[in-house]
Amino acid sequence: MESYLEDPEAAKAALPWLKEGEKARRQIADLMIDLEIQRNGDSIHFWAIHSLADNSFVGIIGLGDELQLAASAYNLGYWVRKNWRRKGIAQSCVDAIFTWQKERTEQSLIEITVHPHNEAGLAACKSICEKWKGLAIEGFVPIEIDERTIPHVLHLVQLNRGD
């Protein structure tokens, strides 16, 4: 919750379903409970990111099941605290997760959706796609958030064992 309060706008960009203020506290608690319940399954995988120096909480990253395409295995989402951004943390985590995912399955299509005005998110997706041979899909996909349809850019990364 401390991380949310530090930069609620960025948290909302990463978790667009978050409500404001005290409602966010309950939603974050519910998310943590849901993640704990799902921890032994294979439909979602989420990790907390911690500093090696002092074990402080840096962010969260995960493979979720909010999919736009039937062929996709997961969608990638992450959020890094304000003071830890622009240090390559998200990219390092993505590399570790994609390497892990490649080792455990023959192939897996990963989606990344980004709001078209999220310049940092688009730049991160471009970097991920360049490294992992992904691509941005032409046009926008509609994402339902708070009973509104919001266009997003869809990026796809196909992970194949042995690439």
KOLTORVEX-682269 format. One record per residue: residue number from 1; x, y, z of N, C-alpha, C in turn; residue in three letters; chain. Coordinates in Angstrom, 3 decimals, always signed. Atoms other than C-alpha are relative to their C-alpha. Layout:
% KOLTORVEX-682269
n/n_X/n_Y/n_Z/ca_X/ca_Y/ca_Z/c_X/c_Y/c_Z/res/chain
NUM/X/Y/Z/X/Y/Z/X/Y/Z/ala/A
...
//
This chain:
% KOLTORVEX-682269
n/n_X/n_Y/n_Z/ca_X/ca_Y/ca_Z/c_X/c_Y/c_Z/res/chain
1/+0.836/-1.187/+0.000/+0.000/+0.000/+0.000/+0.882/+1.252/+0.000/met/A
2/-0.945/-1.117/-0.025/+2.939/+2.285/+0.737/+0.469/+0.337/-1.415/glu/A
3/-0.443/-0.210/+1.377/+4.099/+1.805/-2.856/-1.091/+0.656/-0.826/ser/A
4/+1.133/-0.619/+0.710/+0.642/+2.666/-4.183/-0.100/+1.482/+0.358/tyr/A
5/+0.142/-1.379/-0.450/+0.472/+5.847/-2.098/+1.134/+0.898/-0.494/leu/A
6/-1.160/-0.737/+0.499/+3.925/+6.877/-3.335/-0.260/+0.568/-1.406/glu/A
7/+0.236/-0.413/+1.387/+2.677/+7.123/-6.943/-1.281/-0.655/-0.520/asp/A
8/+1.259/+0.641/+0.379/-1.032/+6.286/-7.349/-0.292/+0.041/-1.502/pro/A
9/+0.251/-0.086/+1.437/-1.130/+7.458/-10.983/+0.717/-1.119/-0.748/glu/A
10/-0.749/+1.071/+0.660/+1.581/+4.996/-12.035/-0.576/-1.366/+0.359/ala/A
11/+0.622/+1.270/-0.402/-0.037/+2.203/-10.024/-1.277/-0.226/-0.796/ala/A
12/+1.251/+0.099/+0.766/-3.342/+2.937/-11.771/+0.292/-0.312/-1.466/lys/A
13/-0.377/+0.302/+1.387/-1.590/+2.852/-15.165/+0.351/-1.479/-0.148/ala/A
14/-0.381/+1.415/+0.049/-0.183/-0.601/-14.359/-1.176/-0.913/+0.335/ala/A
15/+1.178/+0.766/-0.435/-3.394/-1.834/-12.688/-1.228/+0.880/-0.219/leu/A
16/+1.031/-0.993/+0.314/-6.115/+0.166/-14.466/-1.342/-0.218/+0.702/pro/A
17/+1.243/+0.284/-0.718/-8.921/-1.494/-12.501/+0.013/+0.536/+1.428/trp/A
18/-0.084/-0.532/-1.363/-7.673/+0.067/-9.239/-0.882/+1.218/+0.186/leu/A
19/+0.786/-1.182/-0.375/-10.063/+2.489/-7.590/+0.914/+0.953/+0.762/lys/A
20/-0.795/-1.005/-0.710/-8.862/+5.588/-5.752/-0.096/-0.178/+1.511/glu/A
21/+0.015/-0.098/-1.456/-7.965/+5.970/-2.073/-0.172/-1.315/+0.726/gly/A
22/+0.193/+1.171/-0.865/-9.239/+3.476/+0.511/-0.496/-1.222/-0.760/glu/A
23/+0.461/+1.138/+0.800/-10.931/+1.348/-2.136/+1.193/-0.761/-0.579/lys/A
24/-1.206/+0.636/+0.535/-7.462/+0.671/-3.558/+0.599/-0.957/+1.031/ala/A
25/-0.549/+0.853/-1.063/-6.342/-0.757/-0.203/-0.674/-1.380/-0.039/arg/A
26/+0.744/+1.263/+0.022/-9.071/-3.425/-0.355/+0.288/-0.780/-1.278/arg/A
27/-0.286/+0.673/+1.263/-8.422/-4.168/-4.018/+1.403/-0.617/-0.014/gln/A
28/-1.366/+0.537/-0.068/-4.696/-4.615/-3.423/+0.033/-1.219/+0.920/ile/A
29/+0.083/+1.160/-0.905/-5.440/-6.926/-0.477/-0.649/-1.179/-0.717/ala/A
30/+0.667/+1.065/+0.762/-7.831/-8.918/-2.684/+0.929/-0.596/-1.047/asp/A
31/-0.956/+0.485/+0.988/-5.165/-9.142/-5.389/+1.018/-0.932/+0.651/leu/A
32/-0.989/+0.835/-0.690/-2.630/-10.507/-2.900/-0.608/-1.352/+0.409/met/A
33/+0.678/+1.243/-0.366/-5.155/-13.091/-1.682/-0.191/-0.873/-1.235/ile/A
34/+0.187/+0.751/+1.246/-5.993/-14.118/-5.260/+1.306/-0.611/-0.482/asp/A
35/-1.296/+0.518/+0.432/-2.308/-14.476/-6.106/+0.451/-1.163/+0.887/leu/A
36/-0.357/+1.084/-0.925/-1.750/-16.615/-3.006/-0.807/-1.261/-0.311/glu/A
37/+0.853/+1.147/+0.330/-4.688/-18.859/-3.926/+0.481/-0.675/-1.287/ile/A
38/-0.415/+0.521/+1.308/-3.338/-19.269/-7.483/+1.456/-0.485/-0.040/gln/A
39/-1.458/+0.218/+0.043/+0.308/-19.846/-6.480/+0.426/-1.391/-0.440/arg/A
40/-0.390/+1.349/+0.394/+0.309/-23.606/-7.098/-0.580/-0.420/-1.340/asn/A
41/+0.573/+0.297/+1.310/-1.602/-23.439/-10.379/+0.919/+0.456/-1.111/gly/A
42/-0.809/-0.404/+1.143/-0.374/-22.673/-13.868/-0.688/+1.061/-0.850/asp/A
43/+0.712/-0.977/+0.825/-2.916/-20.110/-15.070/+0.580/+1.409/+0.139/ser/A
44/-0.672/-1.285/-0.194/-1.042/-17.108/-13.610/+1.277/-0.216/+0.817/ile/A
45/-1.268/+0.035/-0.754/+2.438/-16.449/-12.230/+0.400/+1.442/+0.285/his/A
46/-0.407/-1.355/-0.376/+3.361/-13.303/-10.300/+1.141/-0.065/+1.009/phe/A
47/-1.143/-0.077/-0.889/+6.526/-12.301/-8.484/+0.138/+1.419/+0.549/trp/A
48/-0.384/-1.290/-0.571/+7.436/-9.494/-6.113/+1.458/+0.233/-0.367/ala/A
49/-1.380/-0.376/+0.318/+10.607/-7.646/-7.087/+0.559/+0.705/+1.230/ile/A
50/-0.632/-0.576/-1.190/+12.954/-6.843/-4.196/+1.431/+0.410/-0.310/his/A
51/-1.367/-0.474/+0.131/+16.223/-4.959/-3.938/+0.965/-1.027/+0.581/ser/A
52/-1.029/+0.901/-0.528/+19.310/-7.133/-3.517/+0.729/+0.641/+1.175/leu/A
53/-0.743/-0.703/-1.046/+20.837/-4.464/-1.280/-0.660/-0.121/+1.368/ala/A
54/+0.654/-0.015/-1.319/+18.210/-4.318/+1.463/-1.337/-0.741/+0.043/asp/A
55/+1.220/+0.791/+0.103/+15.339/-6.582/+0.339/-1.276/+0.846/-0.010/asn/A
56/+1.193/-0.847/+0.050/+12.993/-3.578/+0.028/-0.810/-0.321/-1.258/ser/A
57/+0.906/+0.269/+1.102/+9.964/-3.924/-2.253/+0.226/+1.011/-1.119/phe/A
58/-0.295/-0.828/+1.163/+10.725/-2.598/-5.748/-1.178/+0.015/-0.977/val/A
59/+1.110/+0.058/+0.944/+7.709/-3.754/-7.746/-0.578/-1.392/-0.102/gly/A
60/+0.660/+1.278/+0.237/+5.677/-6.618/-9.124/+0.007/-0.258/-1.502/ile/A
61/+0.029/+0.398/+1.407/+5.747/-8.542/-12.400/-0.710/-1.332/-0.093/ile/A
62/+0.699/+1.270/+0.089/+3.642/-11.356/-13.678/-0.510/-0.344/-1.375/gly/A
63/+0.673/+0.538/+1.165/+2.087/-13.496/-16.336/-1.431/-0.282/+0.427/leu/A
64/+1.392/+0.125/-0.395/-1.675/-13.153/-16.078/-0.849/-0.686/-1.055/gly/A
65/+0.922/+0.701/+0.892/-4.741/-14.590/-17.746/-1.065/+0.911/-0.614/asp/A
66/+0.904/-0.954/+0.656/-6.481/-11.418/-19.017/+0.447/+0.110/-1.448/glu/A
67/-0.512/+0.160/+1.361/-6.077/-12.315/-22.684/-0.912/+0.625/-1.051/leu/A
68/+0.728/-0.547/+1.137/-7.093/-10.672/-25.936/-0.182/-1.035/-1.102/gln/A
69/+0.033/+1.018/+1.055/-6.373/-13.659/-28.202/-0.136/-1.398/+0.603/leu/A
70/+0.204/+1.370/-0.491/-7.516/-17.259/-27.743/+1.299/-0.808/-0.038/ala/A
71/-1.246/+0.752/+0.150/-4.075/-18.500/-28.847/+1.056/+0.353/+1.048/ala/A
72/-1.013/-0.459/-0.960/-2.219/-16.622/-26.096/+0.008/-0.854/+1.260/ser/A
73/-0.158/+0.738/-1.257/-0.860/-18.348/-23.006/-0.156/+0.949/+1.196/ala/A
74/-0.021/-0.946/-1.113/-0.384/-15.275/-20.784/+0.057/+1.422/-0.526/tyr/A
75/-0.331/-1.394/+0.261/-0.313/-11.513/-20.692/+1.039/+0.418/+1.041/asn/A
76/-1.062/-0.488/-0.875/+2.729/-9.789/-19.212/-0.403/+1.341/+0.579/leu/A
77/+0.237/-1.279/-0.649/+2.264/-7.011/-16.688/+1.051/+0.235/+1.075/gly/A
78/-0.981/-0.320/-1.038/+4.621/-5.193/-14.354/-0.210/+1.425/+0.471/tyr/A
79/-0.007/-1.349/-0.561/+4.946/-2.147/-12.160/+1.233/+0.120/+0.880/trp/A
80/-1.228/-0.248/-0.762/+8.165/-0.699/-10.719/-0.163/+1.336/+0.718/val/A
81/+0.108/-1.230/-0.798/+8.283/+1.894/-7.930/+0.807/+1.131/-0.619/arg/A
82/-0.536/-1.216/+0.614/+9.163/+5.442/-8.913/+1.527/+0.113/+0.094/lys/A
83/-1.445/-0.168/-0.191/+12.692/+5.547/-7.452/+0.838/-1.105/-0.637/asn/A
84/-0.714/+1.131/+0.574/+13.602/+2.261/-9.141/-0.129/-0.072/-1.519/trp/A
85/+0.202/+0.014/+1.454/+12.515/+3.092/-12.696/+1.258/+0.450/-0.730/arg/A
86/-1.106/-0.363/+0.892/+14.954/+3.521/-15.577/+1.342/-0.574/+0.454/arg/A
87/-1.214/+0.683/-0.435/+17.446/+1.092/-14.068/+0.115/-1.385/-0.646/lys/A
88/-0.040/+1.292/+0.688/+16.691/-1.907/-16.324/-0.611/-1.139/+0.789/gly/A
89/+0.559/+1.046/-0.861/+14.836/-3.768/-13.575/-1.089/-0.783/-0.722/ile/A
90/+1.094/+0.696/+0.699/+11.719/-4.555/-15.620/+0.569/-0.887/-1.105/ala/A
91/-0.580/+0.796/+1.089/+13.808/-5.721/-18.588/+0.712/-1.236/+0.545/gln/A
92/-0.675/+1.158/-0.596/+15.941/-7.977/-16.357/-1.001/-1.045/+0.470/ser/A
93/+1.042/+0.930/-0.473/+12.808/-9.476/-14.824/-0.689/-0.691/-1.174/cys/A
94/+0.616/+0.592/+1.189/+11.200/-9.992/-18.241/+0.919/-1.064/-0.582/val/A
95/-0.955/+0.974/+0.534/+14.361/-11.739/-19.452/-0.011/-1.280/+0.827/asp/A
96/+0.008/+1.185/-0.880/+14.340/-14.067/-16.432/-1.292/-0.794/-0.173/ala/A
97/+1.293/+0.681/+0.122/+10.622/-14.846/-16.793/-0.135/-0.660/-1.366/ile/A
98/+0.111/+0.591/+1.328/+10.752/-15.410/-20.552/+0.941/-1.196/-0.146/phe/A
99/-0.922/+1.137/+0.032/+13.809/-17.669/-20.170/-0.603/-1.178/+0.756/thr/A
100/+0.677/+1.043/-0.793/+11.981/-19.632/-17.447/-1.158/-0.611/-0.785/trp/A
101/+1.166/+0.484/+0.745/+8.842/-19.882/-19.594/+0.426/-0.856/-1.184/gln/A
102/-0.494/+0.787/+1.141/+10.818/-21.130/-22.614/+0.465/-1.380/+0.437/lys/A
103/-0.526/+1.281/-0.493/+12.369/-23.893/-20.492/-1.095/-0.959/+0.445/glu/A
104/+1.050/+0.841/-0.557/+9.025/-25.189/-19.257/-1.092/-0.373/-0.981/arg/A
105/+1.041/+0.295/+0.982/+6.947/-25.348/-22.447/+0.592/+0.014/-1.400/thr/A
106/-0.474/+0.015/+1.386/+7.368/-26.053/-26.139/-0.148/+1.364/-0.652/glu/A
107/+0.223/-1.335/+0.550/+5.858/-22.721/-27.105/-1.057/+0.719/+0.807/gln/A
108/+0.955/-0.786/-0.757/+3.929/-19.915/-25.555/-0.051/+1.404/-0.572/ser/A
109/+0.210/-1.334/+0.529/+2.443/-16.725/-26.946/-0.331/+0.935/+1.164/leu/A
110/+0.164/-0.958/-1.096/+2.747/-13.786/-24.532/-0.505/+1.321/-0.573/ile/A
111/+0.541/-1.302/+0.382/+0.640/-10.631/-24.878/+0.520/+1.082/+0.952/glu/A
112/-0.280/-1.184/-0.807/+1.612/-7.182/-23.679/-0.909/+1.098/-0.559/ile/A
113/+0.874/-1.080/+0.454/-1.059/-4.471/-23.866/+0.403/+1.293/+0.694/thr/A
114/-0.436/-1.298/-0.521/-0.195/-0.800/-23.431/-0.928/+1.087/-0.541/val/A
115/+0.776/-1.155/+0.442/-2.272/+2.362/-23.532/+0.856/+0.807/-0.974/his/A
116/-0.810/-0.690/+1.010/-1.178/+4.321/-26.627/+0.629/+1.315/+0.465/pro/A
117/-0.612/-1.230/-0.516/-0.387/+7.428/-24.514/+1.067/-0.285/+1.060/his/A
118/-0.996/+0.390/-0.997/+1.872/+5.486/-22.116/+1.352/-0.142/-0.708/asn/A
119/-1.251/-0.006/+0.758/+5.173/+6.463/-23.718/+1.062/-0.911/+0.599/glu/A
120/-0.989/+0.870/-0.646/+7.337/+4.672/-21.137/-0.358/-1.468/-0.237/ala/A
121/+0.442/+1.372/+0.242/+5.257/+1.505/-21.516/+0.235/-0.431/-1.439/gly/A
122/-0.239/+0.313/+1.409/+5.464/+1.660/-25.310/+1.490/-0.203/-0.280/leu/A
123/-1.450/+0.149/+0.171/+9.239/+2.143/-25.136/+0.478/-1.322/+0.587/ala/A
124/-0.370/+1.279/-0.619/+9.550/-0.829/-22.780/-0.423/-1.164/-0.894/ala/A
125/+0.473/+1.064/+0.903/+7.446/-2.981/-25.124/+0.872/-0.099/-1.242/cys/A
126/-0.875/-0.002/+1.179/+9.582/-1.932/-28.083/+1.309/-0.718/+0.320/lys/A
127/-1.252/+0.622/-0.413/+12.705/-2.972/-26.181/-0.173/-1.516/+0.200/ser/A
128/+0.278/+1.419/-0.210/+11.153/-6.296/-25.114/-0.163/-0.706/-1.342/ile/A
129/+0.242/+0.609/+1.311/+9.993/-7.004/-28.668/+1.277/-0.106/-0.825/cys/A
130/-1.271/+0.067/+0.718/+13.401/-6.182/-30.140/+0.850/-1.151/+0.515/glu/A
131/-0.841/+1.051/-0.587/+15.159/-8.521/-27.724/-0.587/-1.397/-0.206/lys/A
132/+0.654/+1.309/+0.031/+12.582/-11.339/-27.869/-0.745/-0.266/-1.313/trp/A
133/+0.566/+0.185/+1.342/+11.560/-11.013/-31.549/-1.521/+0.063/+0.001/lys/A
134/+1.442/-0.210/-0.030/+8.061/-9.800/-30.758/-0.399/+1.083/-0.987/gly/A
135/+0.485/-1.015/+0.910/+5.881/-7.386/-32.684/-1.239/+0.679/+0.554/leu/A
136/+1.215/-0.743/-0.342/+3.242/-4.736/-32.238/-1.015/-0.291/-1.094/ala/A
137/+1.068/+0.276/+0.952/-0.072/-5.566/-33.873/-0.571/+1.335/-0.491/ile/A
138/+0.556/-1.211/+0.608/-1.452/-2.935/-36.248/-1.369/+0.316/+0.601/glu/A
139/+1.289/-0.421/-0.535/-4.364/-0.934/-34.829/-0.053/-0.150/+1.514/gly/A
140/+0.196/+0.054/-1.442/-5.819/-1.082/-31.331/-0.920/-1.153/+0.369/phe/A
141/+0.934/+0.974/-0.551/-7.505/-3.702/-29.183/-0.796/+0.697/+1.094/val/A
142/+0.822/-0.643/-1.037/-10.408/-2.664/-26.950/+0.167/-0.714/+1.346/pro/A
143/-0.113/+0.546/-1.354/-9.842/-3.181/-23.214/-1.095/+0.663/+0.833/ile/A
144/+1.069/-0.516/-0.860/-12.788/-2.821/-20.823/+0.582/+0.339/+1.375/glu/A
145/-0.485/-0.464/-1.296/-11.829/-0.755/-17.752/-1.064/+0.917/+0.588/ile/A
146/+1.019/-0.817/-0.664/-14.397/+0.634/-15.319/-1.184/+0.308/-0.925/asp/A
147/+1.165/-0.105/+0.882/-17.230/+0.026/-17.795/+0.232/+0.940/-1.186/glu/A
148/-0.358/-0.801/+1.169/-15.388/+1.973/-20.499/+0.910/-0.832/-0.891/arg/A
149/-0.886/+0.669/+0.949/-13.714/+0.656/-23.629/+1.142/+0.950/-0.314/thr/A
150/-1.189/-0.835/+0.189/-10.161/+1.974/-23.874/+0.930/-0.721/-0.977/ile/A
151/-0.878/+0.643/+0.982/-7.973/+1.270/-26.929/+1.414/-0.183/+0.563/pro/A
152/-1.373/+0.308/-0.398/-4.602/-0.350/-26.284/+0.761/-0.553/-1.205/his/A
153/-0.873/+0.606/+0.999/-1.670/-1.370/-28.437/+0.344/-1.400/+0.512/val/A
154/-0.298/+1.390/-0.358/-1.180/-5.144/-28.433/+1.343/-0.397/-0.594/leu/A
155/-1.287/+0.545/+0.425/+2.318/-6.603/-28.592/-0.030/-1.494/+0.265/his/A
156/-0.049/+1.447/-0.157/+2.968/-10.320/-29.043/+1.444/-0.479/-0.057/leu/A
157/-1.314/+0.631/-0.011/+6.049/-12.353/-28.177/-0.238/-1.504/+0.026/val/A
158/+0.120/+1.461/+0.067/+6.196/-15.997/-29.250/+1.284/-0.607/+0.554/gln/A
159/-1.155/+0.671/-0.614/+8.497/-18.006/-26.991/-0.002/-1.455/-0.457/leu/A
160/-0.139/+1.390/+0.441/+9.707/-21.263/-28.513/+1.237/-0.595/+0.657/asn/A
161/-1.140/+0.668/-0.594/+11.949/-23.732/-26.772/+1.083/-0.164/-1.067/arg/A
162/-1.126/+0.179/+0.900/+15.390/-23.781/-28.357/+0.335/+1.211/-0.851/gly/A
163/-0.321/-1.217/+0.763/+15.243/-20.279/-29.877/+1.299/+0.597/+0.476/asp/A
//
